[in-house]
Amino acid sequence: MITILGAGLGGLVLARILHISGMDVRVFESDASASARHQGGMLDMHVESGQAALKVAGLYEQFRGIVLEEGDALRVLDKTGRVHLAEAGNDLRPEVERGQLRAMLIASLPEGIIRWGHRATAVAAAADGTYIVTFTNGLSIRTDVLIGADGAWSKVRPLLTDIRPVYTGLSFAEARLTEVSSHFPEQGEIVGKGTVMALSERKGILAHREPGDVLCSYAAFEAPAEWSAEVASKAGGLLEDVLMRFSDWDRPLVDLVAKSEAPLIARPLFALPVGHRWTRGPGVTLIGDAAHLMSPFAGEGANLAMRDGAELAQALLAYDGAEAALAAYEAVMFARSESAAAESATGLALCFNDQAPHPIVDFFLGMRSEAETATGAA
Ligand SMILES: Cc1cc2nc3c(=O)[nH]c(=O)nc-3n(C[C@H](O)[C@H](O)[C@H](O)COP(=O)(O)OP(=O)(O)OC[C@H]3O[C@@H](n4cnc5c(N)ncnc54)[C@H](O)[C@@H]3O)c2cc1C
């Protein structure tokens, strides 16, 4: 029996592939149900990772049914609203709403595999080589193969390493607008069909379109890690503080955040050190953010979590015994996540600097010309 902690995208892909291959698997998840928490946000699925994992899981065709058409269009602006780059979607990295993707994976598993309402408080190694996981609901379980798919603040990670996520210095304030075509047409126009990134002076307003006439936006800025706790207690709260930071920005752009119908959600960005790894622990490993949390500026986190899940499942199916499988999985995963984490740190630096938006525009133009050269050479 394989025990997975966490029903995020990584844990679910792993569970799905093991299940359809006839292995016994169970997933313990802290959410009370599949719909307990708004998942939100768009994810672009990369060919070699997210899409490849869905193919192994036998869910690629179903995934195509929930892709947001032309959701991969991209525009880069500056603080005045001037457009520096506008690219139409090309379907190489199709966009999907995270909640719909997660719901599809959950529905692909029979009832009972995911044990909802199980928040792990502690995980301990027992003398006989097994692991004991204790939950807030008073239950505890024992397992000899434990996979930590429990995200940024993993309870399984301390079994393998003392390393903890470090604050990147950047915080997001998340906003949401609904019924955009009738209530917020100007903001709908700014975002277009996909994503907009307005960047200047080490700050940004980032927004993307979601299915159902919805826009999800972020104000992004450098702030101390305690920023949200400090401003939340003040009279104007998060919103007033964010508006002050963007007071000289184009007003319709700022309204992507200022007109939010839901209270702003603070999202300080944390990352694990680039290239960190651990010494193998028998019967235990990590996938996704638990293994390699990184800032979202390479758009890789969810993709890597799914690829980890797929590759770990394939290793568990291919090798005789869990130990060899976990060792083979980690060897490949460490190298892959190191380069993605480095890319992600570079992406953050390209977006938030004194010359913004030019460095990231040049980067995208360079990528485009590389792709054109590759196509021309093919
Ligand atoms: C603002 C933002 C934008 C992003 N955009 C992108 C993007 O465009 N593309 C991309 O690829 N990635 C993106 N990412 C990164 C992506 O969200 C993560 O990398 C991805 O969700 C990791 O998946 P996971 O399965 O490892 O972990 P998670 O999605 O965090 O899932 C972990 C699961 O474990 C459960 N859990 C946690 N603790 C416990 C516990 N103690 N007991 C039981 N269960 C527990 C949680 O409830 C959750 O269901 C973004 C991240 C942020 C913050």
PDBQT file of the ligand as one rigid body, heavy atoms in Angstrom, charges set to zero:
ROOT
HETATM    1  C1  LIG A 401       0.237  32.971  -7.346  1.00  0.00    +0.000 C 
HETATM    2  C2  LIG A 401       0.734  31.673  -7.889  1.00  0.00    +0.000 A 
HETATM    3  C3  LIG A 401       0.665  31.414  -9.267  1.00  0.00    +0.000 A 
HETATM    4  C4  LIG A 401       1.126  30.205  -9.795  1.00  0.00    +0.000 A 
HETATM    5  N1  LIG A 401       1.058  29.985 -11.136  1.00  0.00    +0.000 NA
HETATM    6  C5  LIG A 401       1.528  28.840 -11.659  1.00  0.00    +0.000 A 
HETATM    7  C6  LIG A 401       1.479  28.583 -13.077  1.00  0.00    +0.000 A 
HETATM    8  O1  LIG A 401       1.013  29.413 -13.864  1.00  0.00    +0.000 OA
HETATM    9  N2  LIG A 401       1.957  27.402 -13.544  1.00  0.00    +0.000 N 
HETATM   10  C7  LIG A 401       2.477  26.458 -12.713  1.00  0.00    +0.000 A 
HETATM   11  O2  LIG A 401       2.893  25.387 -13.198  1.00  0.00    +0.000 OA
HETATM   12  N3  LIG A 401       2.529  26.648 -11.369  1.00  0.00    +0.000 NA
HETATM   13  C8  LIG A 401       2.079  27.812 -10.829  1.00  0.00    +0.000 A 
HETATM   14  N4  LIG A 401       2.146  28.023  -9.484  1.00  0.00    +0.000 N 
HETATM   15  C9  LIG A 401       2.744  26.976  -8.627  1.00  0.00    +0.000 C 
HETATM   16  C10 LIG A 401       1.743  25.861  -8.317  1.00  0.00    +0.000 C 
HETATM   17  O3  LIG A 401       0.594  26.425  -7.737  1.00  0.00    +0.000 OA
HETATM   18  C11 LIG A 401       2.337  24.838  -7.355  1.00  0.00    +0.000 C 
HETATM   19  O4  LIG A 401       3.659  24.559  -7.721  1.00  0.00    +0.000 OA
HETATM   20  C12 LIG A 401       1.521  23.537  -7.375  1.00  0.00    +0.000 C 
HETATM   21  O5  LIG A 401       0.230  23.765  -6.880  1.00  0.00    +0.000 OA
HETATM   22  C13 LIG A 401       2.201  22.458  -6.542  1.00  0.00    +0.000 C 
HETATM   23  O6  LIG A 401       1.398  21.312  -6.522  1.00  0.00    +0.000 OA
HETATM   24  P1  LIG A 401       1.532  20.262  -5.340  1.00  0.00    +0.000 P 
HETATM   25  O7  LIG A 401       0.591  19.152  -5.658  1.00  0.00    +0.000 OA
HETATM   26  O8  LIG A 401       2.956  19.956  -5.096  1.00  0.00    +0.000 OA
HETATM   27  O9  LIG A 401       1.069  21.067  -4.030  1.00  0.00    +0.000 OA
HETATM   28  P2  LIG A 401      -0.301  21.790  -3.677  1.00  0.00    +0.000 P 
HETATM   29  O10 LIG A 401      -1.036  22.204  -4.885  1.00  0.00    +0.000 OA
HETATM   30  O11 LIG A 401       0.039  22.837  -2.670  1.00  0.00    +0.000 OA
HETATM   31  O12 LIG A 401      -1.153  20.645  -2.975  1.00  0.00    +0.000 OA
HETATM   32  C14 LIG A 401      -0.837  20.184  -1.674  1.00  0.00    +0.000 C 
HETATM   33  C15 LIG A 401      -2.063  19.491  -1.096  1.00  0.00    +0.000 C 
HETATM   34  O13 LIG A 401      -1.713  18.987   0.184  1.00  0.00    +0.000 OA
HETATM   35  C16 LIG A 401      -2.696  19.341   1.131  1.00  0.00    +0.000 C 
HETATM   36  N5  LIG A 401      -2.026  19.467   2.440  1.00  0.00    +0.000 N 
HETATM   37  C17 LIG A 401      -1.164  20.432   2.828  1.00  0.00    +0.000 A 
HETATM   38  N6  LIG A 401      -0.768  20.206   4.096  1.00  0.00    +0.000 NA
HETATM   39  C18 LIG A 401      -1.379  19.073   4.502  1.00  0.00    +0.000 A 
HETATM   40  C19 LIG A 401      -1.374  18.342   5.709  1.00  0.00    +0.000 A 
HETATM   41  N7  LIG A 401      -0.652  18.737   6.776  1.00  0.00    +0.000 N 
HETATM   42  N8  LIG A 401      -2.137  17.214   5.800  1.00  0.00    +0.000 NA
HETATM   43  C20 LIG A 401      -2.875  16.797   4.731  1.00  0.00    +0.000 A 
HETATM   44  N9  LIG A 401      -2.927  17.461   3.555  1.00  0.00    +0.000 NA
HETATM   45  C21 LIG A 401      -2.187  18.579   3.434  1.00  0.00    +0.000 A 
HETATM   46  C22 LIG A 401      -3.251  20.668   0.629  1.00  0.00    +0.000 C 
HETATM   47  O14 LIG A 401      -4.543  20.919   1.149  1.00  0.00    +0.000 OA
HETATM   48  C23 LIG A 401      -3.240  20.451  -0.879  1.00  0.00    +0.000 C 
HETATM   49  O15 LIG A 401      -4.436  19.876  -1.339  1.00  0.00    +0.000 OA
HETATM   50  C24 LIG A 401       1.672  29.216  -8.927  1.00  0.00    +0.000 A 
HETATM   51  C25 LIG A 401       1.730  29.464  -7.554  1.00  0.00    +0.000 A 
HETATM   52  C26 LIG A 401       1.280  30.677  -7.030  1.00  0.00    +0.000 A 
HETATM   53  C27 LIG A 401       1.383  30.919  -5.545  1.00  0.00    +0.000 C 
ENDROOT
TORSDOF 0
